[in-house]
């Protein structure tokens, strides 16, 4: 019985692997790892961008409500209408505007806008890699 198996496997020619096979396998593994990393990066950018755009109207409404309740709008209107009279007492007028500023609304809105801009900037900076992930077969220059 063992002789039959030896005859069967003796007919197969053992061929050597082609030159550079190991390097090609490592290159394919590296590409897959980069694709996986780019996928995580793209989904992170997308999630941050969506969250920031969803939160934008809420942060803007918080800013608007706080600006309306603090009276800062009236100070700004007076500053624009009575520019000559305000120059004489600009220190007191600046202090009054500073006290009436809706700080928390401005911080929330500025944070939301900065996250959106930061995410868009990184997305556009890495657009070749990210678009390569989304459109796997299409090449972008």
Backbone torsions as a table, in degrees:
resi	resn	phi	psi	omega
1	UNK	NA	-41.4	179.1
2	UNK	-64.6	-31.3	179.8
3	UNK	-64.8	-37.1	179.7
4	UNK	-65.0	-40.7	178.8
5	UNK	-67.8	-37.9	178.6
6	UNK	-64.8	-40.3	178.2
7	UNK	-65.4	-39.5	-178.9
8	UNK	-63.0	-46.9	-177.2
9	UNK	-81.8	-15.0	176.3
10	UNK	-72.0	-22.2	-179.0
11	UNK	-75.5	-19.5	179.1
12	UNK	-80.7	132.6	175.6
13	UNK	-88.8	126.7	177.6
14	UNK	-80.9	114.5	-179.3
15	UNK	-100.4	149.4	177.0
16	UNK	-81.7	146.1	176.7
17	UNK	-65.1	151.9	-177.9
18	UNK	-66.1	160.9	-177.5
19	UNK	-68.8	130.8	177.4
20	UNK	83.0	12.7	-179.0
21	UNK	-64.7	-42.9	179.8
22	UNK	-61.0	-42.9	179.4
23	UNK	-64.6	-38.7	178.6
24	UNK	-67.1	-38.7	178.3
25	UNK	-64.7	-43.4	177.9
26	UNK	-63.9	-37.3	178.4
27	UNK	-65.3	-41.2	178.6
28	UNK	-65.3	-41.2	178.3
29	UNK	-64.0	-41.5	179.3
30	UNK	-64.3	-41.3	178.0
31	UNK	-62.4	-41.2	179.1
32	UNK	-65.0	-38.8	177.5
33	UNK	-65.9	-41.7	177.7
34	UNK	-65.2	-38.7	178.0
35	UNK	-64.3	-40.8	178.2
36	UNK	-65.2	-42.3	178.4
37	UNK	-64.6	-41.9	178.7
38	UNK	-66.4	-34.2	177.5
39	UNK	-63.3	-46.1	178.7
40	UNK	-63.0	-41.1	179.3
41	UNK	-63.9	-44.2	-179.7
42	UNK	-64.8	-42.1	179.6
43	UNK	-69.2	-34.1	175.6
44	UNK	-65.4	-44.9	176.6
45	UNK	-60.4	-45.1	-177.8
46	UNK	-64.0	-42.8	179.8
47	UNK	-64.3	-44.7	179.7
48	UNK	-64.0	-40.0	-180.0
49	UNK	-66.6	-43.6	179.6
50	UNK	-64.6	-44.6	179.5
51	UNK	-61.7	-42.7	-178.5
52	UNK	-68.4	-37.9	177.9
53	UNK	-71.9	-31.9	176.3
54	UNK	-69.3	-38.4	-178.0
55	UNK	-79.1	-13.8	-176.4
56	UNK	-58.4	-50.4	-180.0
57	UNK	-62.6	-35.1	179.9
58	UNK	-68.0	-42.7	179.2
59	UNK	-68.5	-34.7	176.8
60	UNK	-67.3	-39.1	178.0
61	UNK	-68.5	-36.0	175.8
62	UNK	-62.1	-44.1	178.8
63	UNK	-62.7	-42.8	-178.6
64	UNK	-66.3	-42.4	179.9
65	UNK	-65.3	-42.4	179.7
66	UNK	-69.3	-36.5	178.2
67	UNK	-66.7	-38.9	179.6
68	UNK	-69.3	-41.5	-177.8
69	UNK	-74.9	-23.8	-179.6
70	UNK	-84.1	-20.8	179.6
71	UNK	85.8	12.6	-178.8
72	UNK	-63.8	-29.7	-179.3
73	UNK	-63.0	-40.5	179.6
74	UNK	-67.3	-39.0	177.1
75	UNK	-62.1	-41.5	-179.7
76	UNK	-67.6	-41.1	177.4
77	UNK	-63.1	-41.5	178.0
78	UNK	-65.1	-39.2	-179.6
79	UNK	-64.2	-37.9	-178.8
80	UNK	-77.4	-35.5	-177.8
81	UNK	-78.7	-43.6	-176.3
82	UNK	-107.7	57.7	-174.4
83	UNK	-61.7	-38.6	-178.5
84	UNK	-67.9	-42.7	-179.6
85	UNK	-72.1	-29.2	-178.3
86	UNK	-76.6	-22.0	179.4
87	UNK	-68.6	-27.6	-179.7
88	UNK	-71.6	-34.3	-178.4
89	UNK	-120.1	42.4	-172.9
90	UNK	-64.0	-30.8	-179.4
91	UNK	-66.4	-47.8	178.5
92	UNK	-66.3	-38.5	-179.7
93	UNK	-66.8	-39.8	178.0
94	UNK	-65.9	-37.7	177.5
95	UNK	-65.7	-40.9	178.3
96	UNK	-64.1	-41.3	177.9
97	UNK	-66.7	-41.2	179.1
98	UNK	-61.9	-37.5	178.5
99	UNK	-71.1	-28.1	-175.7
100	UNK	-92.1	-2.8	-177.9
101	UNK	-63.3	135.1	175.5
102	UNK	-82.1	84.1	-171.2
103	UNK	-61.6	-50.3	-176.3
104	UNK	-63.9	-39.9	177.2
105	UNK	-63.0	-40.1	178.9
106	UNK	-67.8	-39.6	179.9
107	UNK	-65.6	-45.3	-179.6
108	UNK	-63.5	-45.2	-179.7
109	UNK	-66.5	-42.6	179.4
110	UNK	-64.9	-38.6	177.3
111	UNK	-64.1	-42.9	179.4
112	UNK	-64.4	-45.0	179.4
113	UNK	-65.6	-40.8	-179.4
114	UNK	-66.4	-37.1	175.9
115	UNK	-63.8	-43.0	179.5
116	UNK	-64.3	-44.2	-179.3
117	UNK	-67.5	-42.4	178.8
118	UNK	-61.2	-43.9	180.0
119	UNK	-65.8	-43.9	177.9
120	UNK	-63.1	-40.2	179.7
121	UNK	-63.8	-45.0	178.7
122	UNK	-66.8	-37.4	179.3
123	UNK	-64.1	-44.8	-180.0
124	UNK	-70.6	-29.8	177.3
125	UNK	-67.8	-37.2	-177.8
126	UNK	-104.3	24.1	-172.3
127	UNK	-62.2	-33.9	-179.4
128	UNK	-63.1	-44.7	-179.8
129	UNK	-69.5	-43.9	-176.7
130	UNK	-69.8	-41.5	176.9
131	UNK	-66.9	-31.6	175.3
132	UNK	-63.1	-33.1	176.6
133	UNK	-72.4	-46.1	-177.1
134	UNK	-68.0	-40.0	179.1
135	UNK	-114.8	80.1	-168.2
136	UNK	-59.3	-38.1	-175.9
137	UNK	-88.4	-14.7	-174.7
138	UNK	-92.3	136.3	178.9
139	UNK	-99.3	134.1	175.4
140	UNK	-113.1	140.8	-179.4
141	UNK	-105.0	NA	NA
